[in-house]
Amino acid sequence: MLKSASTSLILLGVLAVIIGIVAIVWPGVTILALVILFAVYAFMDAGLQSVRAFSGREAGPVIGHLLLALVDLVAGVVALVWPGPTAYVLVLVIGIWAFVGGVAEFFAGFQAGETAGIRALFFVAGLISVAFGVLLFARPGVGAETLALLFGLFSLIYGFAQINAGIHVRQIGGRINSLSSELRNARHAV
């Protein structure tokens, strides 16, 4: 069982490393892939909203869910037809998320009951998130490539961590098998 788990971890790690290399070498392709994933998500949500529209008993939710399905459908088509502006908007949404999250983290640093180190981490993380959000707003084109490069770097780190975990699991499995055979031999000797 551990050999199977270790093989899965190693394969997952290798795949993540390959994706990380592709994201770093070709950030434009990565951005396009993210836009396509967004379009796929929008189409899937349009289908789910359509199903939800007809699963209720009242007419009110039907209209609301159908309108959401229409918005999702339009968003998916726009993403596929105009990937550049879609990437721009996605960068701006991430910038808003980073800015708002950073402000929330900064103010969480004033929360009573936390140690000084934790509070300092909240302040620093909040300031970094706010700065990242402002950077994305100021230079969304550079922000899109930066996001692709950060994604690639994350994938590389994650991939190497999974490979390392898989190797350790495999080593532990070997030790367990060795101990198991020693115990069996000891039982037979008695």
Buried (B, 14 or more C-beta within 10 A) or exposed (E): EBEEBBEEBBEBBBEBBEBBBBBBEBBEEBBBBBBBEBBEBBBEBBEBBBEBBEEEEEEEBBEBBBEBBEBBBEBBBBBBEEBEEBBBBBBBEBBEBBBEBBBEBBEBBEEEEBEEEEBEBBBEBBBBBBEBBBBBBEEBEEBBBBBBBBBBEBBBEBBBEBBEBBBEBBEEBEEEEEEEEEEEEEEEEE
